Structures are given as structure tokens and as C-alpha cells.
């Protein structure tokens, strides 16, 4: 399993799609990274050090 697989599974699950639909539109954020931070915070996508996994979220 690739490191992106769990993120993709959560984002593309029915529950994940519902959560994303309830979030503000990506265009309301200052950029892709800001949107990725919000998504990571909402889904608790963090690495072993507790840092948000923005790049992995964008790639997924």
C-alpha cells in the first residue's frame, strides 16, 4: 500500500465526499496549500511528528 492510499480512501469514501461537500469551496482559500491544510486538519491527516500532510493531500 502506498502512503497516499489511506488518504485517497478517506477522501473518496462516501463519508469523505460528504465532509468535502460541507467544507467551503476551494476557491475561497488563498491557494491550494491553504485548502490542503484545511482538509488535512478536518480529516486529521498528520505524520508521525504531528505535522499536517499537505503535500500528500494535494497529490491524492
Predicted model as a PDB file, atoms N, CA, C, CB and O in Angstrom, pLDDT in the B-factor column:
MODEL        1                                                                  
ATOM      1  N   UNK A   1       0.848  -1.179   0.000  1.00 51.00           N  
ATOM      2  CA  UNK A   1       0.000   0.000   0.000  1.00 51.00           C  
ATOM      3  C   UNK A   1       0.893   1.241   0.000  1.00 51.00           C  
ATOM      4  CB  UNK A   1      -0.964  -0.001   1.226  1.00 51.00           C  
ATOM      5  O   UNK A   1       1.849   1.323   0.770  1.00 51.00           O  
ATOM      6  N   UNK A   2       0.576   2.199  -0.864  1.00 64.00           N  
ATOM      7  CA  UNK A   2       1.350   3.424  -0.926  1.00 64.00           C  
ATOM      8  C   UNK A   2       0.942   4.347   0.215  1.00 64.00           C  
ATOM      9  CB  UNK A   2       1.162   4.120  -2.284  1.00 64.00           C  
ATOM     10  O   UNK A   2      -0.147   4.199   0.769  1.00 64.00           O  
ATOM     11  N   UNK A   3       1.804   5.299   0.574  1.00 69.00           N  
ATOM     12  CA  UNK A   3       1.449   6.226   1.653  1.00 69.00           C  
ATOM     13  C   UNK A   3       0.200   7.063   1.344  1.00 69.00           C  
ATOM     14  CB  UNK A   3       2.615   7.151   1.932  1.00 69.00           C  
ATOM     15  O   UNK A   3      -0.456   7.558   2.261  1.00 69.00           O  
ATOM     16  N   UNK A   4      -0.129   7.220   0.056  1.00 78.00           N  
ATOM     17  CA  UNK A   4      -1.297   8.018  -0.309  1.00 78.00           C  
ATOM     18  C   UNK A   4      -2.602   7.231  -0.220  1.00 78.00           C  
ATOM     19  CB  UNK A   4      -1.128   8.559  -1.707  1.00 78.00           C  
ATOM     20  O   UNK A   4      -3.679   7.826  -0.168  1.00 78.00           O  
ATOM     21  N   UNK A   5      -2.519   5.916  -0.203  1.00 85.00           N  
ATOM     22  CA  UNK A   5      -3.721   5.085  -0.230  1.00 85.00           C  
ATOM     23  C   UNK A   5      -4.701   5.398   0.901  1.00 85.00           C  
ATOM     24  CB  UNK A   5      -3.331   3.635  -0.162  1.00 85.00           C  
ATOM     25  O   UNK A   5      -5.891   5.555   0.625  1.00 85.00           O  
ATOM     26  N   UNK A   6      -4.263   5.498   2.163  1.00 90.00           N  
ATOM     27  CA  UNK A   6      -5.240   5.812   3.225  1.00 90.00           C  
ATOM     28  C   UNK A   6      -5.897   7.176   3.034  1.00 90.00           C  
ATOM     29  CB  UNK A   6      -4.561   5.767   4.588  1.00 90.00           C  
ATOM     30  O   UNK A   6      -7.078   7.345   3.337  1.00 90.00           O  
ATOM     31  N   UNK A   7      -5.140   8.144   2.537  1.00 93.00           N  
ATOM     32  CA  UNK A   7      -5.715   9.474   2.300  1.00 93.00           C  
ATOM     33  C   UNK A   7      -6.750   9.391   1.195  1.00 93.00           C  
ATOM     34  CB  UNK A   7      -4.614  10.502   1.932  1.00 93.00           C  
ATOM     35  O   UNK A   7      -7.851   9.926   1.332  1.00 93.00           O  
ATOM     36  N   UNK A   8      -6.409   8.725   0.101  1.00 93.00           N  
ATOM     37  CA  UNK A   8      -7.364   8.578  -1.010  1.00 93.00           C  
ATOM     38  C   UNK A   8      -8.609   7.848  -0.559  1.00 93.00           C  
ATOM     39  CB  UNK A   8      -6.723   7.833  -2.186  1.00 93.00           C  
ATOM     40  O   UNK A   8      -9.721   8.228  -0.924  1.00 93.00           O  
ATOM     41  N   UNK A   9      -8.433   6.796   0.237  1.00 94.00           N  
ATOM     42  CA  UNK A   9      -9.582   6.027   0.707  1.00 94.00           C  
ATOM     43  C   UNK A   9     -10.520   6.907   1.514  1.00 94.00           C  
ATOM     44  CB  UNK A   9      -9.125   4.832   1.546  1.00 94.00           C  
ATOM     45  O   UNK A   9     -11.737   6.849   1.335  1.00 94.00           O  
ATOM     46  N   UNK A  10      -9.967   7.716   2.397  1.00 94.00           N  
ATOM     47  CA  UNK A  10     -10.818   8.585   3.215  1.00 94.00           C  
ATOM     48  C   UNK A  10     -11.480   9.666   2.382  1.00 94.00           C  
ATOM     49  CB  UNK A  10     -10.007   9.222   4.332  1.00 94.00           C  
ATOM     50  O   UNK A  10     -12.672   9.926   2.546  1.00 94.00           O  
ATOM     51  N   UNK A  11     -10.724  10.307   1.483  1.00 94.00           N  
ATOM     52  CA  UNK A  11     -11.274  11.399   0.687  1.00 94.00           C  
ATOM     53  C   UNK A  11     -12.363  10.931  -0.271  1.00 94.00           C  
ATOM     54  CB  UNK A  11     -10.172  12.073  -0.090  1.00 94.00           C  
ATOM     55  O   UNK A  11     -13.348  11.639  -0.482  1.00 94.00           O  
ATOM     56  N   UNK A  12     -12.196   9.743  -0.852  1.00 94.00           N  
ATOM     57  CA  UNK A  12     -13.139   9.278  -1.858  1.00 94.00           C  
ATOM     58  C   UNK A  12     -14.200   8.347  -1.316  1.00 94.00           C  
ATOM     59  CB  UNK A  12     -12.410   8.598  -2.947  1.00 94.00           C  
ATOM     60  O   UNK A  12     -15.007   7.819  -2.081  1.00 94.00           O  
ATOM     61  N   UNK A  13     -14.214   8.136  -0.012  1.00 96.00           N  
ATOM     62  CA  UNK A  13     -15.293   7.353   0.594  1.00 96.00           C  
ATOM     63  C   UNK A  13     -16.561   8.213   0.597  1.00 96.00           C  
ATOM     64  CB  UNK A  13     -14.914   6.889   2.056  1.00 96.00           C  
ATOM     65  O   UNK A  13     -16.473   9.436   0.498  1.00 96.00           O  
ATOM     66  N   UNK A  14     -17.723   7.596   0.709  1.00 96.00           N  
ATOM     67  CA  UNK A  14     -18.966   8.388   0.774  1.00 96.00           C  
ATOM     68  C   UNK A  14     -18.940   9.413   1.917  1.00 96.00           C  
ATOM     69  CB  UNK A  14     -20.175   7.456   0.946  1.00 96.00           C  
ATOM     70  O   UNK A  14     -19.398  10.543   1.752  1.00 96.00           O  
ATOM     71  N   UNK A  15     -18.406   9.012   3.068  1.00 96.00           N  
ATOM     72  CA  UNK A  15     -18.338   9.939   4.203  1.00 96.00           C  
ATOM     73  C   UNK A  15     -17.381  11.094   3.898  1.00 96.00           C  
ATOM     74  CB  UNK A  15     -17.888   9.196   5.484  1.00 96.00           C  
ATOM     75  O   UNK A  15     -17.662  12.251   4.212  1.00 96.00           O  
ATOM     76  N   UNK A  16     -16.250  10.758   3.283  1.00 96.00           N  
ATOM     77  CA  UNK A  16     -15.276  11.782   2.927  1.00 96.00           C  
ATOM     78  C   UNK A  16     -15.836  12.771   1.921  1.00 96.00           C  
ATOM     79  CB  UNK A  16     -14.025  11.142   2.372  1.00 96.00           C  
ATOM     80  O   UNK A  16     -15.609  13.976   2.029  1.00 96.00           O  
ATOM     81  N   UNK A  17     -16.566  12.260   0.949  1.00 96.00           N  
ATOM     82  CA  UNK A  17     -17.177  13.142  -0.043  1.00 96.00           C  
ATOM     83  C   UNK A  17     -18.202  14.073   0.612  1.00 96.00           C  
ATOM     84  CB  UNK A  17     -17.845  12.313  -1.156  1.00 96.00           C  
ATOM     85  O   UNK A  17     -18.321  15.235   0.225  1.00 96.00           O  
ATOM     86  N   UNK A  18     -18.927  13.570   1.586  1.00 97.00           N  
ATOM     87  CA  UNK A  18     -19.898  14.401   2.299  1.00 97.00           C  
ATOM     88  C   UNK A  18     -19.186  15.508   3.079  1.00 97.00           C  
ATOM     89  CB  UNK A  18     -20.753  13.537   3.254  1.00 97.00           C  
ATOM     90  O   UNK A  18     -19.615  16.661   3.060  1.00 97.00           O  
ATOM     91  N   UNK A  19     -18.108  15.156   3.757  1.00 95.00           N  
ATOM     92  CA  UNK A  19     -17.340  16.148   4.516  1.00 95.00           C  
ATOM     93  C   UNK A  19     -16.785  17.210   3.585  1.00 95.00           C  
ATOM     94  CB  UNK A  19     -16.195  15.474   5.296  1.00 95.00           C  
ATOM     95  O   UNK A  19     -16.863  18.402   3.885  1.00 95.00           O  
ATOM     96  N   UNK A  20     -16.221  16.786   2.446  1.00 95.00           N  
ATOM     97  CA  UNK A  20     -15.682  17.748   1.488  1.00 95.00           C  
ATOM     98  C   UNK A  20     -16.771  18.663   0.938  1.00 95.00           C  
ATOM     99  CB  UNK A  20     -14.990  17.018   0.344  1.00 95.00           C  
ATOM    100  O   UNK A  20     -16.536  19.853   0.728  1.00 95.00           O  
ATOM    101  N   UNK A  21     -17.955  18.117   0.705  1.00 95.00           N  
ATOM    102  CA  UNK A  21     -19.065  18.925   0.197  1.00 95.00           C  
ATOM    103  C   UNK A  21     -19.507  19.980   1.209  1.00 95.00           C  
ATOM    104  CB  UNK A  21     -20.245  18.028  -0.163  1.00 95.00           C  
ATOM    105  O   UNK A  21     -19.998  21.040   0.821  1.00 95.00           O  
ATOM    106  N   UNK A  22     -19.338  19.701   2.499  1.00 95.00           N  
ATOM    107  CA  UNK A  22     -19.736  20.639   3.543  1.00 95.00           C  
ATOM    108  C   UNK A  22     -18.676  21.708   3.811  1.00 95.00           C  
ATOM    109  CB  UNK A  22     -20.031  19.888   4.819  1.00 95.00           C  
ATOM    110  O   UNK A  22     -18.959  22.710   4.468  1.00 95.00           O  
ATOM    111  N   UNK A  23     -17.465  21.501   3.308  1.00 95.00           N  
ATOM    112  CA  UNK A  23     -16.386  22.474   3.515  1.00 95.00           C  
ATOM    113  C   UNK A  23     -16.577  23.664   2.581  1.00 95.00           C  
ATOM    114  CB  UNK A  23     -14.996  21.818   3.281  1.00 95.00           C  
ATOM    115  O   UNK A  23     -17.257  23.551   1.561  1.00 95.00           O  
ATOM    116  N   UNK A  24     -15.978  24.806   2.925  1.00 94.00           N  
ATOM    117  CA  UNK A  24     -16.021  25.945   1.996  1.00 94.00           C  
ATOM    118  C   UNK A  24     -15.370  25.567   0.666  1.00 94.00           C  
ATOM    119  CB  UNK A  24     -15.310  27.182   2.610  1.00 94.00           C  
ATOM    120  O   UNK A  24     -14.498  24.700   0.616  1.00 94.00           O  
ATOM    121  N   UNK A  25     -15.797  26.217  -0.393  1.00 93.00           N  
ATOM    122  CA  UNK A  25     -15.259  25.933  -1.725  1.00 93.00           C  
ATOM    123  C   UNK A  25     -13.759  26.205  -1.768  1.00 93.00           C  
ATOM    124  CB  UNK A  25     -15.983  26.776  -2.792  1.00 93.00           C  
ATOM    125  O   UNK A  25     -13.272  27.127  -1.114  1.00 93.00           O  
ATOM    126  N   UNK A  26     -13.025  25.401  -2.540  1.00 92.00           N  
ATOM    127  CA  UNK A  26     -11.572  25.615  -2.643  1.00 92.00           C  
ATOM    128  C   UNK A  26     -11.209  27.020  -3.102  1.00 92.00           C  
ATOM    129  CB  UNK A  26     -10.970  24.611  -3.597  1.00 92.00           C  
ATOM    130  O   UNK A  26     -10.150  27.532  -2.738  1.00 92.00           O  
ATOM    131  N   UNK A  27     -12.067  27.645  -3.891  1.00 93.00           N  
ATOM    132  CA  UNK A  27     -11.774  28.992  -4.393  1.00 93.00           C  
ATOM    133  C   UNK A  27     -11.827  30.050  -3.294  1.00 93.00           C  
ATOM    134  CB  UNK A  27     -12.751  29.358  -5.495  1.00 93.00           C  
ATOM    135  O   UNK A  27     -11.364  31.171  -3.504  1.00 93.00           O  
ATOM    136  N   UNK A  28     -12.377  29.722  -2.137  1.00 95.00           N  
ATOM    137  CA  UNK A  28     -12.435  30.694  -1.048  1.00 95.00           C  
ATOM    138  C   UNK A  28     -11.136  30.753  -0.253  1.00 95.00           C  
ATOM    139  CB  UNK A  28     -13.582  30.363  -0.121  1.00 95.00           C  
ATOM    140  O   UNK A  28     -10.967  31.626   0.599  1.00 95.00           O  
ATOM    141  N   UNK A  29     -10.223  29.833  -0.527  1.00 95.00           N  
ATOM    142  CA  UNK A  29      -8.933  29.791   0.166  1.00 95.00           C  
ATOM    143  C   UNK A  29      -7.905  30.572  -0.641  1.00 95.00           C  
ATOM    144  CB  UNK A  29      -8.460  28.324   0.384  1.00 95.00           C  
ATOM    145  O   UNK A  29      -8.089  30.804  -1.836  1.00 95.00           O  
ATOM    146  N   UNK A  30      -6.833  30.971   0.009  1.00 95.00           N  
ATOM    147  CA  UNK A  30      -5.818  31.795  -0.652  1.00 95.00           C  
ATOM    148  C   UNK A  30      -4.973  31.012  -1.652  1.00 95.00           C  
ATOM    149  CB  UNK A  30      -4.915  32.420   0.382  1.00 95.00           C  
ATOM    150  O   UNK A  30      -4.245  31.615  -2.440  1.00 95.00           O  
ATOM    151  N   UNK A  31      -5.053  29.707  -1.637  1.00 93.00           N  
ATOM    152  CA  UNK A  31      -4.305  28.878  -2.575  1.00 93.00           C  
ATOM    153  C   UNK A  31      -4.513  27.406  -2.286  1.00 93.00           C  
ATOM    154  CB  UNK A  31      -2.823  29.214  -2.521  1.00 93.00           C  
ATOM    155  O   UNK A  31      -5.225  27.038  -1.352  1.00 93.00           O  
ATOM    156  N   UNK A  32      -3.877  26.556  -3.108  1.00 93.00           N  
ATOM    157  CA  UNK A  32      -4.025  25.110  -2.935  1.00 93.00           C  
ATOM    158  C   UNK A  32      -3.514  24.632  -1.591  1.00 93.00           C  
ATOM    159  CB  UNK A  32      -3.302  24.379  -4.036  1.00 93.00           C  
ATOM    160  O   UNK A  32      -4.118  23.759  -0.967  1.00 93.00           O  
ATOM    161  N   UNK A  33      -2.410  25.194  -1.144  1.00 94.00           N  
ATOM    162  CA  UNK A  33      -1.829  24.752   0.120  1.00 94.00           C  
ATOM    163  C   UNK A  33      -2.744  25.105   1.292  1.00 94.00           C  
ATOM    164  CB  UNK A  33      -0.442  25.380   0.320  1.00 94.00           C  
ATOM    165  O   UNK A  33      -2.872  24.322   2.233  1.00 94.00           O  
ATOM    166  N   UNK A  34      -3.372  26.262   1.245  1.00 96.00           N  
ATOM    167  CA  UNK A  34      -4.297  26.646   2.308  1.00 96.00           C  
ATOM    168  C   UNK A  34      -5.498  25.698   2.344  1.00 96.00           C  
ATOM    169  CB  UNK A  34      -4.768  28.102   2.112  1.00 96.00           C  
ATOM    170  O   UNK A  34      -5.959  25.312   3.418  1.00 96.00           O  
ATOM    171  N   UNK A  35      -5.997  25.328   1.176  1.00 95.00           N  
ATOM    172  CA  UNK A  35      -7.101  24.372   1.116  1.00 95.00           C  
ATOM    173  C   UNK A  35      -6.649  23.011   1.625  1.00 95.00           C  
ATOM    174  CB  UNK A  35      -7.641  24.253  -0.319  1.00 95.00           C  
ATOM    175  O   UNK A  35      -7.377  22.350   2.367  1.00 95.00           O  
ATOM    176  N   UNK A  36      -5.449  22.590   1.229  1.00 95.00           N  
ATOM    177  CA  UNK A  36      -4.909  21.305   1.688  1.00 95.00           C  
ATOM    178  C   UNK A  36      -4.759  21.290   3.209  1.00 95.00           C  
ATOM    179  CB  UNK A  36      -3.549  21.022   1.019  1.00 95.00           C  
ATOM    180  O   UNK A  36      -5.037  20.275   3.847  1.00 95.00           O  
ATOM    181  N   UNK A  37      -4.321  22.407   3.793  1.00 95.00           N  
ATOM    182  CA  UNK A  37      -4.211  22.490   5.256  1.00 95.00           C  
ATOM    183  C   UNK A  37      -5.574  22.307   5.915  1.00 95.00           C  
ATOM    184  CB  UNK A  37      -3.599  23.841   5.676  1.00 95.00           C  
ATOM    185  O   UNK A  37      -5.697  21.606   6.920  1.00 95.00           O  
ATOM    186  N   UNK A  38      -6.588  22.936   5.349  1.00 96.00           N  
ATOM    187  CA  UNK A  38      -7.935  22.820   5.915  1.00 96.00           C  
ATOM    188  C   UNK A  38      -8.449  21.384   5.816  1.00 96.00           C  
ATOM    189  CB  UNK A  38      -8.903  23.777   5.196  1.00 96.00           C  
ATOM    190  O   UNK A  38      -9.055  20.871   6.757  1.00 96.00           O  
ATOM    191  N   UNK A  39      -8.206  20.741   4.682  1.00 96.00           N  
ATOM    192  CA  UNK A  39      -8.626  19.351   4.501  1.00 96.00           C  
ATOM    193  C   UNK A  39      -7.877  18.447   5.469  1.00 96.00           C  
ATOM    194  CB  UNK A  39      -8.392  18.892   3.047  1.00 96.00           C  
ATOM    195  O   UNK A  39      -8.477  17.586   6.112  1.00 96.00           O  
ATOM    196  N   UNK A  40      -6.560  18.642   5.573  1.00 95.00           N  
ATOM    197  CA  UNK A  40      -5.759  17.828   6.497  1.00 95.00           C  
ATOM    198  C   UNK A  40      -6.229  18.005   7.932  1.00 95.00           C  
ATOM    199  CB  UNK A  40      -4.275  18.194   6.387  1.00 95.00           C  
ATOM    200  O   UNK A  40      -6.317  17.033   8.684  1.00 95.00           O  
ATOM    201  N   UNK A  41      -6.525  19.222   8.309  1.00 95.00           N  
ATOM    202  CA  UNK A  41      -6.996  19.477   9.670  1.00 95.00           C  
ATOM    203  C   UNK A  41      -8.347  18.805   9.907  1.00 95.00           C  
ATOM    204  CB  UNK A  41      -7.102  20.992   9.930  1.00 95.00           C  
ATOM    205  O   UNK A  41      -8.583  18.232  10.971  1.00 95.00           O  
ATOM    206  N   UNK A  42      -9.225  18.878   8.919  1.00 96.00           N  
ATOM    207  CA  UNK A  42     -10.570  18.300   9.064  1.00 96.00           C  
ATOM    208  C   UNK A  42     -10.517  16.778   9.161  1.00 96.00           C  
ATOM    209  CB  UNK A  42     -11.458  18.714   7.885  1.00 96.00           C  
ATOM    210  O   UNK A  42     -11.255  16.179   9.943  1.00 96.00           O  
ATOM    211  N   UNK A  43      -9.638  16.146   8.359  1.00 95.00           N  
ATOM    212  CA  UNK A  43      -9.542  14.689   8.325  1.00 95.00           C  
ATOM    213  C   UNK A  43      -8.457  14.146   9.250  1.00 95.00           C  
ATOM    214  CB  UNK A  43      -9.279  14.228   6.915  1.00 95.00           C  
ATOM    215  O   UNK A  43      -8.291  12.931   9.353  1.00 95.00           O  
ATOM    216  N   UNK A  44      -7.725  15.013   9.916  1.00 93.00           N  
ATOM    217  CA  UNK A  44      -6.625  14.624  10.807  1.00 93.00           C  
ATOM    218  C   UNK A  44      -5.543  13.846  10.060  1.00 93.00           C  
ATOM    219  CB  UNK A  44      -7.159  13.782  11.970  1.00 93.00           C  
ATOM    220  O   UNK A  44      -5.066  12.817  10.538  1.00 93.00           O  
ATOM    221  N   UNK A  45      -5.160  14.347   8.880  1.00 94.00           N  
ATOM    222  CA  UNK A  45      -4.065  13.758   8.120  1.00 94.00           C  
ATOM    223  C   UNK A  45      -2.763  14.346   8.653  1.00 94.00           C  
ATOM    224  CB  UNK A  45      -4.225  14.022   6.580  1.00 94.00           C  
ATOM    225  O   UNK A  45      -2.359  15.440   8.259  1.00 94.00           O  
ATOM    226  N   UNK A  46      -2.112  13.614   9.548  1.00 92.00           N  
ATOM    227  CA  UNK A  46      -0.845  14.065  10.132  1.00 92.00           C  
ATOM    228  C   UNK A  46       0.190  12.950  10.037  1.00 92.00           C  
ATOM    229  CB  UNK A  46      -1.039  14.502  11.611  1.00 92.00           C  
ATOM    230  O   UNK A  46      -0.155  11.770   9.969  1.00 92.00           O  
ATOM    231  N   UNK A  47       1.466  13.342  10.034  1.00 90.00           N  
ATOM    232  CA  UNK A  47       2.535  12.347  10.011  1.00 90.00           C  
ATOM    233  C   UNK A  47       2.896  11.967  11.440  1.00 90.00           C  
ATOM    234  CB  UNK A  47       3.780  12.882   9.254  1.00 90.00           C  
ATOM    235  O   UNK A  47       2.233  12.385  12.390  1.00 90.00           O  
ATOM    236  N   UNK A  48       3.939  11.180  11.583  1.00 90.00           N  
ATOM    237  CA  UNK A  48       4.319  10.685  12.907  1.00 90.00           C  
ATOM    238  C   UNK A  48       4.801  11.794  13.839  1.00 90.00           C  
ATOM    239  CB  UNK A  48       5.400   9.639  12.770  1.00 90.00           C  
ATOM    240  O   UNK A  48       4.789  11.630  15.059  1.00 90.00           O  
ATOM    241  N   UNK A  49       5.222  12.916  13.271  1.00 94.00           N  
ATOM    242  CA  UNK A  49       5.653  14.046  14.096  1.00 94.00           C  
ATOM    243  C   UNK A  49       4.516  15.006  14.431  1.00 94.00           C  
ATOM    244  CB  UNK A  49       6.754  14.801  13.393  1.00 94.00           C  
ATOM    245  O   UNK A  49       4.701  15.972  15.171  1.00 94.00           O  
ATOM    246  N   UNK A  50       3.340  14.727  13.877  1.00 92.00           N  
ATOM    247  CA  UNK A  50       2.187  15.574  14.136  1.00 92.00           C  
ATOM    248  C   UNK A  50       2.007  16.690  13.127  1.00 92.00           C  
ATOM    249  CB  UNK A  50       2.295  16.158  15.490  1.00 92.00           C  
ATOM    250  O   UNK A  50       1.114  17.521  13.287  1.00 92.00           O  
ATOM    251  N   UNK A  51       2.839  16.730  12.082  1.00 93.00           N  
ATOM    252  CA  UNK A  51       2.721  17.762  11.055  1.00 93.00           C  
ATOM    253  C   UNK A  51       1.656  17.377  10.046  1.00 93.00           C  
ATOM    254  CB  UNK A  51       4.067  17.987  10.350  1.00 93.00           C  
ATOM    255  O   UNK A  51       1.486  16.201   9.725  1.00 93.00           O  
ATOM    256  N   UNK A  52       0.936  18.378   9.547  1.00 94.00           N  
ATOM    257  CA  UNK A  52      -0.083  18.115   8.544  1.00 94.00           C  
ATOM    258  C   UNK A  52       0.562  17.586   7.264  1.00 94.00           C  
ATOM    259  CB  UNK A  52      -0.898  19.388   8.253  1.00 94.00           C  
ATOM    260  O   UNK A  52       1.667  17.997   6.907  1.00 94.00           O  
ATOM    261  N   UNK A  53      -0.116  16.689   6.582  1.00 94.00           N  
ATOM    262  CA  UNK A  53       0.405  16.063   5.372  1.00 94.00           C  
ATOM    263  C   UNK A  53      -0.158  16.769   4.127  1.00 94.00           C  
ATOM    264  CB  UNK A  53       0.054  14.550   5.347  1.00 94.00           C  
ATOM    265  O   UNK A  53      -0.825  16.142   3.304  1.00 94.00           O  
ATOM    266  N   UNK A  54       0.114  18.069   3.998  1.00 93.00           N  
ATOM    267  CA  UNK A  54      -0.446  18.860   2.910  1.00 93.00           C  
ATOM    268  C   UNK A  54      -0.071  18.325   1.541  1.00 93.00           C  
ATOM    269  CB  UNK A  54       0.003  20.284   3.032  1.00 93.00           C  
ATOM    270  O   UNK A  54      -0.936  18.177   0.678  1.00 93.00           O  
ATOM    271  N   UNK A  55       1.209  18.033   1.327  1.00 92.00           N  
ATOM    272  CA  UNK A  55       1.656  17.576   0.012  1.00 92.00           C  
ATOM    273  C   UNK A  55       1.000  16.264  -0.373  1.00 92.00           C  
ATOM    274  CB  UNK A  55       3.167  17.422  -0.010  1.00 92.00           C  
ATOM    275  O   UNK A  55       0.597  16.088  -1.523  1.00 92.00           O  
ATOM    276  N   UNK A  56       0.888  15.351   0.562  1.00 91.00           N  
ATOM    277  CA  UNK A  56       0.216  14.081   0.282  1.00 91.00           C  
ATOM    278  C   UNK A  56      -1.269  14.295  -0.018  1.00 91.00           C  
ATOM    279  CB  UNK A  56       0.381  13.117   1.468  1.00 91.00           C  
ATOM    280  O   UNK A  56      -1.844  13.612  -0.865  1.00 91.00           O  
ATOM    281  N   UNK A  57      -1.864  15.223   0.667  1.00 91.00           N  
ATOM    282  CA  UNK A  57      -3.269  15.530   0.444  1.00 91.00           C  
ATOM    283  C   UNK A  57      -3.469  16.112  -0.959  1.00 91.00           C  
ATOM    284  CB  UNK A  57      -3.782  16.513   1.517  1.00 91.00           C  
ATOM    285  O   UNK A  57      -4.410  15.738  -1.659  1.00 91.00           O  
ATOM    286  N   UNK A  58      -2.600  17.011  -1.361  1.00 92.00           N  
ATOM    287  CA  UNK A  58      -2.689  17.585  -2.709  1.00 92.00           C  
ATOM    288  C   UNK A  58      -2.479  16.499  -3.759  1.00 92.00           C  
ATOM    289  CB  UNK A  58      -1.649  18.717  -2.893  1.00 92.00           C  
ATOM    290  O   UNK A  58      -3.194  16.466  -4.761  1.00 92.00           O  
ATOM    291  N   UNK A  59      -1.517  15.619  -3.546  1.00 91.00           N  
ATOM    292  CA  UNK A  59      -1.247  14.549  -4.502  1.00 91.00           C  
ATOM    293  C   UNK A  59      -2.424  13.588  -4.629  1.00 91.00           C  
ATOM    294  CB  UNK A  59      -0.002  13.786  -4.091  1.00 91.00           C  
ATOM    295  O   UNK A  59      -2.701  13.072  -5.711  1.00 91.00           O  
ATOM    296  N   UNK A  60      -3.104  13.355  -3.529  1.00 88.00           N  
ATOM    297  CA  UNK A  60      -4.256  12.433  -3.559  1.00 88.00           C  
ATOM    298  C   UNK A  60      -5.399  13.076  -4.293  1.00 88.00           C  
ATOM    299  CB  UNK A  60      -4.699  12.035  -2.132  1.00 88.00           C  
ATOM    300  O   UNK A  60      -6.462  12.471  -4.432  1.00 88.00           O  
TER     301      UNK A  60                                                      
ENDMDL                                                                          
END                                                                             
